[in-house]
Amino acid sequence: MNGQIVIVSHASTRKTRNIKRNNDVTVLIDTQRPMRGVLIYGKAAIDYDNVYQQAFSVMEAVAGDMPKDKVQRLPKPFLMQ
């Protein structure tokens, strides 16, 4: 994803509506143990091209040892909104 942060979200969420209204965003990534975090400021873009492939890539990256056929089913609910 070429240095970009990709977040998968339903089209009807408040997050998506807010980005459509104002694309200035802040992303906070934090951990509890040890307590630390990173705050990132930037511009968001909603990308409707290749949605399934992008969602699948995100799910695959976090799925670990999950079988590929199960990972392929994970993005479908996001696309059915």
N, CA and C atoms as an extended XYZ file, in Angstrom:
243
Properties=species:S:1:pos:R:3:atomname:S:1:resname:S:1:resid:I:1 pbc="F F F"
N         0.805       -1.144        0.000 N   MET     1
C         0.000        0.000        0.000 CA  MET     1
C         0.871        1.237        0.000 C   MET     1
N         2.078        1.018       -0.427 N   ASN     2
C         2.973        2.113       -0.798 CA  ASN     2
C         3.112        3.210        0.247 C   ASN     2
N         3.338        2.835        1.486 N   GLY     3
C         3.532        3.818        2.531 CA  GLY     3
C         2.260        4.479        3.017 C   GLY     3
N         1.138        4.003        2.562 N   GLN     4
C        -0.138        4.568        2.993 CA  GLN     4
C        -0.710        3.738        4.129 C   GLN     4
N        -1.543        4.350        4.912 N   ILE     5
C        -2.306        3.627        5.929 CA  ILE     5
C        -3.650        3.297        5.308 C   ILE     5
N        -4.001        2.025        5.287 N   VAL     6
C        -5.269        1.593        4.706 CA  VAL     6
C        -6.170        1.129        5.831 C   VAL     6
N        -7.351        1.703        5.909 N   ILE     7
C        -8.346        1.341        6.917 CA  ILE     7
C        -9.595        0.896        6.173 C   ILE     7
N       -10.058       -0.306        6.477 N   VAL     8
C       -11.262       -0.846        5.849 CA  VAL     8
C       -12.457       -0.444        6.707 C   VAL     8
N       -13.479        0.114        6.069 N   SER     9
C       -14.652        0.574        6.802 CA  SER     9
C       -15.889        0.469        5.919 C   SER     9
N       -17.036        0.297        6.551 N   HIS    10
C       -18.299        0.297        5.815 CA  HIS    10
C       -18.561        1.697        5.252 C   HIS    10
N       -19.255        1.748        4.136 N   ALA    11
C       -19.547        3.032        3.491 CA  ALA    11
C       -20.466        3.908        4.327 C   ALA    11
N       -21.234        3.315        5.237 N   SER    12
C       -22.230        4.080        5.987 CA  SER    12
C       -21.748        4.526        7.369 C   SER    12
N       -20.474        4.293        7.711 N   THR    13
C       -20.010        4.647        9.059 CA  THR    13
C       -19.804        6.150        9.202 C   THR    13
N       -19.795        6.585       10.434 N   ARG    14
C       -19.524        7.993       10.722 CA  ARG    14
C       -18.137        8.372       10.208 C   ARG    14
N       -17.178        7.463       10.359 N   LYS    15
C       -15.810        7.714        9.882 CA  LYS    15
C       -15.821        8.069        8.398 C   LYS    15
N       -16.517        7.293        7.601 N   THR    16
C       -16.568        7.531        6.161 CA  THR    16
C       -17.289        8.846        5.849 C   THR    16
N       -18.392        9.086        6.522 N   ARG    17
C       -19.115       10.347        6.300 CA  ARG    17
C       -18.257       11.551        6.675 C   ARG    17
N       -17.508       11.436        7.778 N   ASN    18
C       -16.641       12.543        8.190 CA  ASN    18
C       -15.546       12.814        7.159 C   ASN    18
N       -14.971       11.748        6.596 N   ILE    19
C       -13.919       11.922        5.590 CA  ILE    19
C       -14.484       12.578        4.338 C   ILE    19
N       -15.711       12.224        3.962 N   LYS    20
C       -16.338       12.870        2.801 CA  LYS    20
C       -16.544       14.360        3.048 C   LYS    20
N       -16.833       14.713        4.298 N   ARG    21
C       -17.085       16.106        4.658 CA  ARG    21
C       -15.781       16.905        4.812 C   ARG    21
N       -14.762       16.266        5.413 N   ASN    22
C       -13.485       16.936        5.674 CA  ASN    22
C       -12.397       15.866        5.709 C   ASN    22
N       -11.481       15.911        4.762 N   ASN    23
C       -10.501       14.830        4.663 CA  ASN    23
C        -9.243       15.035        5.497 C   ASN    23
N        -9.207       16.047        6.356 N   ASP    24
C        -8.111       16.179        7.321 CA  ASP    24
C        -8.334       15.134        8.410 C   ASP    24
N        -7.354       14.264        8.626 N   VAL    25
C        -7.532       13.167        9.578 CA  VAL    25
C        -6.362       13.056       10.541 C   VAL    25
N        -6.636       12.384       11.654 N   THR    26
C        -5.630       12.017       12.629 CA  THR    26
C        -5.806       10.540       12.909 C   THR    26
N        -4.708        9.799       12.896 N   VAL    27
C        -4.739        8.369       13.200 CA  VAL    27
C        -3.859        8.155       14.418 C   VAL    27
N        -4.395        7.491       15.432 N   LEU    28
C        -3.635        7.159       16.632 CA  LEU    28
C        -3.469        5.655       16.682 C   LEU    28
N        -2.230        5.214       16.776 N   ILE    29
C        -1.914        3.796       16.944 CA  ILE    29
C        -1.212        3.685       18.287 C   ILE    29
N        -1.803        2.915       19.200 N   ASP    30
C        -1.191        2.823       20.528 CA  ASP    30
C        -1.210        1.400       21.060 C   ASP    30
N        -0.417        1.186       22.084 N   THR    31
C        -0.360       -0.094       22.782 CA  THR    31
C        -0.487        0.170       24.271 C   THR    31
N        -0.956       -0.839       25.001 N   GLN    32
C        -1.075       -0.680       26.450 CA  GLN    32
C         0.186       -1.116       27.177 C   GLN    32
N         0.820       -2.167       26.690 N   ARG    33
C         2.030       -2.676       27.348 CA  ARG    33
C         3.106       -2.915       26.324 C   ARG    33
N         4.140       -2.178       26.301 N   PRO    34
C         4.359       -0.965       27.085 CA  PRO    34
C         3.502        0.168       26.537 C   PRO    34
N         3.166        1.108       27.394 N   MET    35
C         2.294        2.201       26.987 CA  MET    35
C         3.068        3.172       26.098 C   MET    35
N         2.696        3.189       24.830 N   ARG    36
C         3.288        4.115       23.870 CA  ARG    36
C         2.364        4.245       22.670 C   ARG    36
N         2.611        5.253       21.880 N   GLY    37
C         1.748        5.448       20.729 CA  GLY    37
C         2.368        6.346       19.686 C   GLY    37
N         1.722        6.362       18.527 N   VAL    38
C         2.134        7.207       17.411 CA  VAL    38
C         0.893        7.947       16.928 C   VAL    38
N         1.012        9.232       16.761 N   LEU    39
C        -0.084       10.057       16.263 CA  LEU    39
C         0.313       10.569       14.885 C   LEU    39
N        -0.534       10.316       13.895 N   ILE    40
C        -0.231       10.665       12.513 CA  ILE    40
C        -1.319       11.614       11.995 C   ILE    40
N        -0.895       12.711       11.408 N   TYR    41
C        -1.808       13.671       10.789 CA  TYR    41
C        -1.687       13.543        9.274 C   TYR    41
N        -2.800       13.679        8.573 N   GLY    42
C        -2.714       13.591        7.127 CA  GLY    42
C        -4.028       13.875        6.439 C   GLY    42
N        -4.072       13.540        5.178 N   LYS    43
C        -5.266       13.681        4.348 CA  LYS    43
C        -5.764       12.288        3.998 C   LYS    43
N        -7.071       12.094        4.054 N   ALA    44
C        -7.667       10.804        3.722 CA  ALA    44
C        -8.294       10.864        2.341 C   ALA    44
N        -8.334        9.718        1.711 N   ALA    45
C        -9.016        9.577        0.426 CA  ALA    45
C        -9.815        8.285        0.471 C   ALA    45
N       -11.032        8.342        0.012 N   ILE    46
C       -11.866        7.154       -0.075 CA  ILE    46
C       -11.667        6.571       -1.465 C   ILE    46
N       -11.247        5.331       -1.494 N   ASP    47
C       -10.911        4.680       -2.763 CA  ASP    47
C       -11.920        3.579       -3.033 C   ASP    47
N       -12.693        3.730       -4.098 N   TYR    48
C       -13.707        2.743       -4.459 CA  TYR    48
C       -13.211        1.751       -5.512 C   TYR    48
N       -11.972        1.930       -5.992 N   ASP    49
C       -11.407        1.033       -7.002 CA  ASP    49
C       -10.785       -0.184       -6.333 C   ASP    49
N       -10.984       -1.349       -6.903 N   ASN    50
C       -10.390       -2.590       -6.402 CA  ASN    50
C       -10.655       -2.795       -4.911 C   ASN    50
N       -11.851       -2.491       -4.473 N   VAL    51
C       -12.181       -2.528       -3.051 CA  VAL    51
C       -11.962       -3.918       -2.464 C   VAL    51
N       -12.427       -4.952       -3.157 N   TYR    52
C       -12.262       -6.299       -2.607 CA  TYR    52
C       -10.783       -6.632       -2.450 C   TYR    52
N        -9.974       -6.359       -3.456 N   GLN    53
C        -8.549       -6.699       -3.387 CA  GLN    53
C        -7.857       -5.926       -2.270 C   GLN    53
N        -8.189       -4.659       -2.105 N   GLN    54
C        -7.584       -3.867       -1.035 CA  GLN    54
C        -8.000       -4.403        0.338 C   GLN    54
N        -9.288       -4.692        0.504 N   ALA    55
C        -9.768       -5.230        1.777 CA  ALA    55
C        -9.139       -6.586        2.056 C   ALA    55
N        -9.034       -7.420        1.034 N   PHE    56
C        -8.419       -8.731        1.192 CA  PHE    56
C        -6.954       -8.589        1.610 C   PHE    56
N        -6.228       -7.664        1.008 N   SER    57
C        -4.821       -7.456        1.355 CA  SER    57
C        -4.656       -7.060        2.815 C   SER    57
N        -5.547       -6.189        3.302 N   VAL    58
C        -5.492       -5.782        4.706 CA  VAL    58
C        -5.790       -6.977        5.604 C   VAL    58
N        -6.851       -7.709        5.296 N   MET    59
C        -7.227       -8.868        6.115 CA  MET    59
C        -6.125       -9.929        6.097 C   MET    59
N        -5.528      -10.146        4.948 N   GLU    60
C        -4.468      -11.142        4.819 CA  GLU    60
C        -3.254      -10.759        5.667 C   GLU    60
N        -2.953       -9.466        5.724 N   ALA    61
C        -1.796       -9.003        6.491 CA  ALA    61
C        -1.966       -9.243        7.990 C   ALA    61
N        -3.196       -9.199        8.483 N   VAL    62
C        -3.422       -9.373        9.926 CA  VAL    62
C        -3.936      -10.757       10.295 C   VAL    62
N        -4.149      -11.628        9.328 N   ALA    63
C        -4.773      -12.929        9.582 CA  ALA    63
C        -3.823      -13.963       10.158 C   ALA    63
N        -2.535      -13.755       10.050 N   GLY    64
C        -1.594      -14.735       10.579 CA  GLY    64
C        -1.672      -16.058        9.848 C   GLY    64
N        -1.923      -17.129       10.584 N   ASP    65
C        -1.944      -18.477       10.007 CA  ASP    65
C        -3.327      -18.922        9.546 C   ASP    65
N        -4.269      -18.011        9.473 N   MET    66
C        -5.618      -18.364        9.060 CA  MET    66
C        -5.598      -18.878        7.617 C   MET    66
N        -6.367      -19.937        7.313 N   PRO    67
C        -6.408      -20.448        5.935 CA  PRO    67
C        -6.868      -19.376        4.943 C   PRO    67
N        -6.269      -19.388        3.757 N   LYS    68
C        -6.533      -18.344        2.754 CA  LYS    68
C        -8.002      -18.281        2.355 C   LYS    68
N        -8.687      -19.429        2.260 N   ASP    69
C       -10.103      -19.392        1.866 CA  ASP    69
C       -10.954      -18.680        2.912 C   ASP    69
N       -10.590      -18.801        4.180 N   LYS    70
C       -11.326      -18.092        5.230 CA  LYS    70
C       -11.028      -16.596        5.172 C   LYS    70
N        -9.771      -16.240        4.930 N   VAL    71
C        -9.394      -14.825        4.815 CA  VAL    71
C       -10.138      -14.180        3.654 C   VAL    71
N       -10.333      -14.917        2.552 N   GLN    72
C       -11.029      -14.370        1.387 CA  GLN    72
C       -12.482      -14.043        1.694 C   GLN    72
N       -13.073      -14.716        2.683 N   ARG    73
C       -14.470      -14.438        3.053 CA  ARG    73
C       -14.596      -13.224        3.969 C   ARG    73
N       -13.539      -12.853        4.678 N   LEU    74
C       -13.614      -11.767        5.654 CA  LEU    74
C       -14.040      -10.414        5.081 C   LEU    74
N       -13.536       -9.995        3.918 N   PRO    75
C       -13.913       -8.655        3.415 CA  PRO    75
C       -15.352       -8.564        2.893 C   PRO    75
N       -15.988       -9.677        2.585 N   LYS    76
C       -17.313       -9.634        1.936 CA  LYS    76
C       -18.344       -8.808        2.714 C   LYS    76
N       -18.456       -8.935        4.053 N   PRO    77
C       -19.452       -8.103        4.754 CA  PRO    77
C       -19.211       -6.604        4.583 C   PRO    77
N       -17.954       -6.195        4.439 N   PHE    78
C       -17.659       -4.776        4.247 CA  PHE    78
C       -18.172       -4.284        2.907 C   PHE    78
N       -18.237       -5.170        1.937 N   LEU    79
C       -18.622       -4.786        0.586 CA  LEU    79
C       -20.121       -4.884        0.346 C   LEU    79
N       -20.857       -5.459        1.283 N   MET    80
C       -22.281       -5.687        1.092 CA  MET    80
C       -23.123       -4.555        1.682 C   MET    80
N       -22.534       -3.453        2.017 N   GLN    81
C       -23.266       -2.330        2.611 CA  GLN    81
C       -23.864       -1.454        1.539 C   GLN    81
